[in-house]
Amino acid sequence: MSKSSLAAVLAALAATGSAAAAQSFAYKPGVQHYRLDQTVATTQTVQGMTQNAESSTAQFLSMELAPGADGLGVTFVIDSVLVVPPDSTTPPSPVQAQATAQAQDAAKALKGRKIVGVVSPLGRVQRLTLADTVLPNAQQLANGFKAFLVPFPSASVKAGMTWTDTTTNEFKNMSGMDGTTKGVMTYTVVGDTTVHGQRAWRIAQKGTLTMTGVGAAQGTDVSLAGTGTMTGEVIVGHDGVYLGGSMEQQQSLTVEVPAASMTIPITNKVTTRIQHAGS
């Protein structure tokens, strides 16, 4: 082979390598379906008595991404929610019975709800709201979907890259508490994997959470303060499809009731698993 021919081959190989390296990531438009399983285990101490409760739900939902003028239009639809009974043969305590009843009420309220908004092609939320704003906790429900997609800092995704993202959300729960939650999450692309024959990235998550709030419960002023940690891992396909993941939150909260001179410590363990159920 002549020097000129060899040079041409090397140039072609270099061009191919550069093209491959230049391939950029973006979330793929279309409709995807998921199953979201979540368990919340709560322990609180009131006047020296420790009370435990646990609730588990399975949500079946869809996510549609559609190209728009200012990004990707996103629509989440909660198709159905199942409340998983506690795994126990003993009669539930009053606190456990209340937690199960609250989960069932929430399941009824969630079914058929639609969350709409806009995200960037890299997954950063620009706006996200519940289509039905009549619900008192409408924005809080929408906020829960803000971290569904990983917000990549760059289209050039590769193993070893790491970045930190900060989110601040206001909440209003159905108990009359208004407050703010701030999360600081660090993402790390730990490597490649294969899911059902599809190449994907494994992305580790590790972060912290702070919460503050004030309100009134049954006419009595209360305040809330707390911190937490978050750890998990998500899988995102090279083709731009979110393939699921898992997350565990540990929360340590304190509720103050000045009128009753009460301090109520509460710990929550929230375990979430999301599975891709097809397109």
C-alpha positions as CSV (number, residue, x, y, z in Angstrom):
1,M,0.0,0.0,0.0
2,S,1.3,3.4,-0.9
3,K,1.9,6.1,1.6
4,S,-0.8,8.2,0.1
5,S,-3.3,5.2,0.3
6,L,-2.2,4.5,3.9
7,A,-2.7,8.2,4.8
8,A,-6.2,8.1,3.3
9,V,-7.1,5.0,5.3
10,L,-5.9,6.5,8.5
11,A,-7.7,9.7,7.8
12,A,-10.9,7.8,7.2
13,L,-10.5,5.9,10.5
14,A,-9.8,9.1,12.4
15,A,-12.9,10.7,10.8
16,T,-15.0,7.7,11.8
17,G,-13.7,7.8,15.4
18,S,-14.4,11.5,15.6
19,A,-17.9,11.0,14.3
20,A,-18.6,8.3,16.9
21,A,-17.2,10.5,19.7
22,A,-19.3,13.4,18.5
23,Q,-22.6,11.5,18.8
24,S,-24.6,13.4,21.3
25,F,-27.3,12.3,23.8
26,A,-30.9,13.5,24.0
27,Y,-34.0,12.0,25.4
28,K,-36.0,10.2,22.8
29,P,-39.5,11.5,21.9
30,G,-42.3,9.0,22.2
31,V,-44.4,7.2,24.8
32,Q,-42.9,5.0,27.4
33,H,-44.7,3.0,30.2
34,Y,-43.4,2.4,33.7
35,R,-44.3,0.7,37.0
36,L,-43.3,2.6,40.1
37,D,-43.3,0.8,43.4
38,Q,-42.8,2.8,46.6
39,T,-42.8,1.9,50.3
40,V,-42.8,4.5,53.1
41,A,-41.9,3.3,56.6
42,T,-42.5,5.8,59.3
43,T,-41.6,5.9,63.0
44,Q,-42.7,8.7,65.3
45,T,-42.6,9.2,69.1
46,V,-45.5,11.0,70.7
47,Q,-45.4,11.5,74.5
48,G,-43.0,8.7,75.0
49,M,-44.9,6.2,72.8
50,T,-43.2,5.0,69.6
51,Q,-45.6,4.4,66.7
52,N,-44.7,2.6,63.5
53,A,-46.5,2.6,60.2
54,E,-45.8,1.4,56.7
55,S,-47.6,1.9,53.3
56,S,-46.7,0.5,49.9
57,T,-48.2,1.4,46.5
58,A,-47.7,0.4,42.9
59,Q,-48.3,3.1,40.3
60,F,-48.7,2.3,36.6
61,L,-47.9,5.4,34.5
62,S,-46.9,6.6,31.1
63,M,-44.6,9.4,30.0
64,E,-44.8,11.1,26.6
65,L,-42.1,13.3,25.2
66,A,-42.9,15.4,22.2
67,P,-40.7,17.9,20.3
68,G,-41.8,21.5,20.8
69,A,-40.6,25.1,20.1
70,D,-39.0,25.4,23.6
71,G,-37.9,21.9,24.3
72,L,-39.6,18.6,24.8
73,G,-43.2,18.7,25.9
74,V,-43.7,16.1,28.7
75,T,-46.9,14.5,29.8
76,F,-47.1,12.0,32.7
77,V,-50.4,10.1,33.1
78,I,-51.0,8.0,36.2
79,D,-53.1,5.2,34.8
80,S,-53.7,3.3,38.1
81,V,-52.5,3.0,41.6
82,L,-52.7,-0.1,43.8
83,V,-52.2,-0.1,47.6
84,V,-50.2,-3.1,48.7
85,P,-51.5,-4.5,52.1
86,P,-49.0,-4.8,54.9
87,D,-47.3,-8.2,55.1
88,S,-48.6,-9.1,58.5
89,T,-51.1,-11.7,60.0
90,T,-51.7,-9.5,63.1
91,P,-54.4,-6.9,63.2
92,P,-53.1,-3.4,62.3
93,S,-52.4,-0.9,65.0
94,P,-54.5,2.3,64.9
95,V,-51.6,4.2,63.4
96,Q,-51.0,1.5,60.8
97,A,-54.8,1.5,59.9
98,Q,-54.7,5.2,59.5
99,A,-51.6,5.0,57.2
100,T,-53.3,2.4,55.0
101,A,-56.5,4.5,54.8
102,Q,-54.5,7.6,53.8
103,A,-52.7,5.6,51.1
104,Q,-56.0,4.3,49.8
105,D,-57.4,7.8,49.7
106,A,-54.3,9.1,47.9
107,A,-54.5,6.2,45.4
108,K,-58.1,7.2,44.5
109,A,-57.0,10.9,44.1
110,L,-54.0,10.0,41.9
111,K,-55.8,7.7,39.4
112,G,-56.1,9.4,36.0
113,R,-54.1,12.5,37.0
114,K,-52.0,14.2,34.3
115,I,-48.8,16.2,34.9
116,V,-47.7,18.3,32.0
117,G,-44.8,20.6,31.2
118,V,-41.6,21.1,29.3
119,V,-38.1,19.6,29.7
120,S,-34.9,20.3,27.8
121,P,-33.6,17.5,25.5
122,L,-31.1,16.7,28.3
123,G,-33.9,16.3,30.9
124,R,-33.8,19.6,32.8
125,V,-37.3,20.6,33.9
126,Q,-38.4,24.0,32.6
127,R,-41.9,23.8,34.0
128,L,-44.1,21.1,35.3
129,T,-47.6,21.3,36.7
130,L,-50.6,19.2,37.5
131,A,-53.3,19.6,34.8
132,D,-56.0,19.5,37.5
133,T,-55.0,22.4,39.9
134,V,-58.1,22.0,42.0
135,L,-56.3,19.5,44.3
136,P,-54.8,21.2,47.4
137,N,-51.5,19.4,46.9
138,A,-51.4,19.8,43.1
139,Q,-48.0,21.4,42.8
140,Q,-46.5,19.0,45.4
141,L,-47.6,16.1,43.3
142,A,-46.1,17.7,40.2
143,N,-42.9,18.3,42.1
144,G,-42.6,14.6,42.7
145,F,-42.0,14.1,39.0
146,K,-39.3,16.7,38.6
147,A,-36.6,14.2,39.4
148,F,-38.0,11.5,37.2
149,L,-35.5,12.1,34.4
150,V,-31.8,12.5,35.0
151,P,-30.8,16.2,34.1
152,F,-27.6,15.7,32.1
153,P,-25.3,18.7,32.0
154,S,-24.0,17.9,28.5
155,A,-24.9,15.9,25.5
156,S,-21.5,14.3,25.5
157,V,-22.2,11.6,28.1
158,K,-19.3,9.3,29.0
159,A,-18.3,7.0,31.9
160,G,-16.7,8.8,34.8
161,M,-18.4,12.2,34.3
162,T,-20.0,13.6,37.5
163,W,-22.1,16.7,38.2
164,T,-24.3,18.2,41.0
165,D,-27.8,19.5,40.6
166,T,-29.8,21.6,43.2
167,T,-33.6,21.8,43.3
168,T,-35.8,23.8,45.5
169,N,-39.6,23.1,45.7
170,E,-42.4,24.5,47.7
171,F,-45.0,22.1,49.1
172,K,-48.4,22.3,50.6
173,N,-49.7,19.0,52.1
174,M,-53.2,18.1,52.9
175,S,-52.6,18.5,56.7
176,G,-52.3,22.3,56.2
177,M,-48.4,22.4,56.3
178,D,-46.7,24.9,53.9
179,G,-42.9,24.5,53.4
180,T,-39.9,24.2,51.3
181,T,-37.7,21.2,50.3
182,K,-34.2,21.6,49.0
183,G,-32.3,18.8,47.4
184,V,-28.7,18.6,46.3
185,M,-27.9,15.6,44.2
186,T,-24.6,14.4,42.7
187,Y,-24.8,12.2,39.7
188,T,-21.9,9.9,38.4
189,V,-21.9,7.9,35.2
190,V,-20.3,4.7,36.7
191,G,-20.2,2.8,33.4
192,D,-22.0,1.0,30.6
193,T,-24.5,-1.9,30.9
194,T,-26.9,-3.8,28.7
195,V,-30.6,-4.0,29.3
196,H,-32.6,-6.5,27.1
197,G,-29.9,-6.2,24.5
198,Q,-29.8,-2.4,24.6
199,R,-26.7,-0.4,25.6
200,A,-27.2,1.9,28.5
201,W,-25.5,4.0,31.1
202,R,-25.5,3.2,34.9
203,I,-25.8,6.5,36.8
204,A,-25.3,6.6,40.6
205,Q,-27.1,9.2,42.6
206,K,-26.1,10.5,46.1
207,G,-27.6,13.6,47.7
208,T,-28.9,15.5,50.7
209,L,-32.3,16.9,51.6
210,T,-33.5,19.7,53.9
211,M,-37.1,20.5,54.7
212,T,-38.8,23.4,56.6
213,G,-42.4,24.1,57.0
214,V,-45.1,25.8,59.1
215,G,-48.9,25.4,59.4
216,A,-51.8,24.6,61.6
217,A,-53.1,21.1,62.5
218,Q,-56.6,21.1,64.0
219,G,-56.3,24.8,64.8
220,T,-52.9,24.5,66.5
221,D,-49.7,26.0,65.1
222,V,-47.0,23.5,64.2
223,S,-43.6,23.7,62.5
224,L,-41.4,21.2,60.7
225,A,-37.7,20.9,60.2
226,G,-35.6,18.0,58.9
227,T,-32.8,16.6,56.9
228,G,-32.3,13.5,54.8
229,T,-30.0,11.5,52.5
230,M,-30.7,10.0,49.1
231,T,-28.9,7.2,47.3
232,G,-29.8,5.3,44.2
233,E,-29.0,4.3,40.7
234,V,-30.8,4.8,37.4
235,I,-30.4,3.3,33.9
236,V,-30.6,5.5,30.8
237,G,-30.3,4.0,27.3
238,H,-27.8,5.3,24.8
239,D,-30.8,5.8,22.5
240,G,-32.4,8.3,25.0
241,V,-34.9,6.1,26.7
242,Y,-35.1,6.2,30.5
243,L,-35.1,2.5,31.6
244,G,-35.8,2.8,35.3
245,G,-33.9,2.8,38.6
246,S,-34.1,2.7,42.4
247,M,-33.8,5.2,45.1
248,E,-33.7,5.2,48.9
249,Q,-34.4,8.2,51.1
250,Q,-33.7,8.4,54.8
251,Q,-35.5,11.4,56.5
252,S,-35.1,12.7,60.0
253,L,-37.8,15.2,60.9
254,T,-38.9,17.1,64.0
255,V,-42.4,18.5,64.4
256,E,-42.9,21.2,67.1
257,V,-46.3,22.0,68.7
258,P,-45.6,25.0,70.9
259,A,-49.1,25.2,72.4
260,A,-48.7,21.7,73.8
261,S,-45.0,22.0,74.5
262,M,-44.5,18.9,72.3
263,T,-41.6,17.9,70.2
264,I,-42.3,14.9,67.9
265,P,-39.3,13.2,66.2
266,I,-40.2,11.4,63.0
267,T,-38.1,9.2,60.8
268,N,-39.1,8.1,57.3
269,K,-37.5,5.5,55.0
270,V,-38.8,5.9,51.4
271,T,-37.8,3.2,49.0
272,T,-38.7,3.6,45.3
273,R,-38.2,1.3,42.3
274,I,-39.1,2.2,38.7
275,Q,-39.3,-0.4,36.0
276,H,-39.6,0.2,32.3
277,A,-42.7,-1.6,31.0
278,G,-42.3,-0.9,27.3
279,S,-43.2,1.7,24.7
